[in-house]
Amino acid sequence: MQFVDHAPVRLLFGPGKLNALETEALPGKKALLLTSNGTAVERIGALARVKTMLEARGISYIHEAIVEPNPLTTTVMKGAEAAKAAGCDFIVALGGGSVMDCAKAIGIMVTNPGTIWDYVQTGSGGRQPTAIAPIPLVAITTTAGTGSEVDGGGVISNPDTFEKCSVGGHIGCYPVLAIVDPELMLSVPPKLTAYQGFDALFHAVEGYVTKRPNFMSDMYALEAVRHIAAGLARAVKDGNDLEAREHVAFANTMAGFVMTTCRLTSQHSMEHSLSAFHPELPHGAGLIMLSMAYFSHMIETGAQSERFVELARAMGIRDAVKPQDFLRALFDLQVACGVSELKMSDWGITRDEIPALAENCRSAGSALFEHDPVALTFEDTVEIYAASYR
């Protein structure tokens, strides 16, 4: 049993913790304040509060509201150029996983030459090392899905090649400060709450059934699953249920730590191809649509049977005795969250695309296929997409 646990993030968790930005040590004097190209952080008042606290401390900033739900290479380069031109020496990422992922990539490009795709290690990426440390990052998450506030990686889409690949890996890509305030999540709509919560769930599940789990990743993963089971359906039903939001936010962060101590499996690679081809598709929705067929296939191979039983128990089936109990718990949670009937066709995905999706994910996301407990063939990958399609 071996693992490395090095997540150099000062984590502040709990309702009201956004106010800690008034006093916490910050890693620079001028910030790139990065948000999505939507209006959520403005609508909930978080943007105004962050600006006010930065100004009160004499921290100057530029604000770039540019990040898409699936952030693009072009957006990374635009943000990096703006930060360099303004002389920013750190980034404040305010938003969900896409904003934090994009911020990590921007941080790399502020200090390193070329384009962000030069530093992608899979697919058509240039596979160059990140030679110079990125500028520091402060991550303030307003959603509960990716765990990006505590890990050192991100996912960026290349619109020219239809690839969605991981970037980061340098120790400097880890945020120096992360603020997880469940009060900022109270107004997330029900569907997005569900999509994001299932993303966190699958980070934990994949990390638990991966080829090389360890004591530390197991601890984070099972605790994340328990908290998703305790809070997600409640948060979807009543967004103002702060206790439920706390459970889901904590699960999200614990699942982020899973990714710092082990690797996920190919379910994430398969979804990345879906949302690379169809950028309007929410990542969590894609994962939900793949999940029943994906984990059914894994269970049918006999892989990690005891671990699927433990996952079922963590999800609330205390008398679980067989791996299929996990599938029942997963489906029941999808029903409870109103997402069991999602259709790929509703996002413009067609059956004819399936072979191309399979080829794409096995190239752009090859690293995660290496961590499946039983190797998926190309034919298996096509079969899972086909079984998930409707």
Rosetta blueprint (number, residue, H / E / L):
1 M L
2 Q L
3 F L
4 V L
5 D L
6 H L
7 A L
8 P L
9 V L
10 R E
11 L E
12 L E
13 F E
14 G L
15 P L
16 G L
17 K H
18 L H
19 N H
20 A H
21 L H
22 E H
23 T L
24 E L
25 A L
26 L L
27 P L
28 G L
29 K L
30 K E
31 A E
32 L E
33 L E
34 L E
35 T E
36 S E
37 N L
38 G L
39 T L
40 A H
41 V H
42 E H
43 R H
44 I L
45 G L
46 A H
47 L H
48 A H
49 R H
50 V H
51 K H
52 T H
53 M H
54 L H
55 E H
56 A H
57 R L
58 G L
59 I L
60 S E
61 Y E
62 I E
63 H E
64 E E
65 A E
66 I E
67 V E
68 E L
69 P L
70 N L
71 P L
72 L E
73 T H
74 T H
75 T H
76 V H
77 M H
78 K H
79 G H
80 A H
81 E H
82 A H
83 A H
84 K H
85 A H
86 A H
87 G L
88 C L
89 D L
90 F E
91 I E
92 V E
93 A E
94 L E
95 G E
96 G L
97 G H
98 S H
99 V H
100 M H
101 D H
102 C H
103 A H
104 K H
105 A H
106 I H
107 G H
108 I H
109 M H
110 V H
111 T H
112 N L
113 P L
114 G L
115 T L
116 I H
117 W H
118 D H
119 Y H
120 V L
121 Q L
122 T L
123 G L
124 S L
125 G L
126 G L
127 R L
128 Q L
129 P L
130 T L
131 A L
132 I L
133 A L
134 P L
135 I L
136 P L
137 L E
138 V E
139 A E
140 I E
141 T E
142 T L
143 T L
144 A L
145 G L
146 T L
147 G L
148 S L
149 E L
150 V L
151 D L
152 G L
153 G E
154 G E
155 V E
156 I E
157 S E
158 N E
159 P L
160 D L
161 T L
162 F L
163 E E
164 K E
165 C E
166 S E
167 V E
168 G E
169 G L
170 H L
171 I H
172 G H
173 C H
174 Y L
175 P L
176 V L
177 L E
178 A E
179 I E
180 V E
181 D L
182 P H
183 E H
184 L H
185 M H
186 L L
187 S L
188 V L
189 P L
190 P H
191 K H
192 L H
193 T H
194 A H
195 Y H
196 Q H
197 G H
198 F H
199 D H
200 A H
201 L H
202 F H
203 H H
204 A H
205 V H
206 E H
207 G H
208 Y H
209 V H
210 T L
211 K L
212 R L
213 P L
214 N L
215 F H
216 M H
217 S H
218 D H
219 M H
220 Y H
221 A H
222 L H
223 E H
224 A H
225 V H
226 R H
227 H H
228 I H
229 A H
230 A H
231 G H
232 L H
233 A H
234 R H
235 A H
236 V H
237 K H
238 D L
239 G L
240 N L
241 D L
242 L H
243 E H
244 A H
245 R H
246 E H
247 H H
248 V H
249 A H
250 F H
251 A H
252 N H
253 T H
254 M H
255 A H
256 G H
257 F H
258 V H
259 M H
260 T H
261 T H
262 C L
263 R L
264 L L
265 T L
266 S H
267 Q H
268 H H
269 S H
270 M H
271 E H
272 H H
273 S H
274 L H
275 S H
276 A H
277 F H
278 H L
279 P L
280 E L
281 L L
282 P L
283 H H
284 G H
285 A H
286 G H
287 L H
288 I H
289 M H
290 L H
291 S H
292 M H
293 A H
294 Y H
295 F H
296 S H
297 H H
298 M H
299 I H
300 E H
301 T L
302 G L
303 A L
304 Q L
305 S H
306 E H
307 R H
308 F H
309 V H
310 E H
311 L H
312 A H
313 R H
314 A H
315 M L
316 G L
317 I L
318 R L
319 D L
320 A L
321 V L
322 K L
323 P L
324 Q H
325 D H
326 F H
327 L H
328 R H
329 A H
330 L H
331 F H
332 D H
333 L H
334 Q H
335 V H
336 A H
337 C L
338 G L
339 V L
340 S L
341 E L
342 L L
343 K L
344 M H
345 S H
346 D H
347 W H
348 G L
349 I L
350 T L
351 R H
352 D H
353 E H
354 I H
355 P H
356 A H
357 L H
358 A H
359 E H
360 N H
361 C H
362 R H
363 S H
364 A H
365 G L
366 S H
367 A H
368 L H
369 F H
370 E L
371 H L
372 D L
373 P L
374 V L
375 A L
376 L L
377 T L
378 F H
379 E H
380 D H
381 T H
382 V H
383 E H
384 I H
385 Y H
386 A H
387 A H
388 S H
389 Y L
390 R L
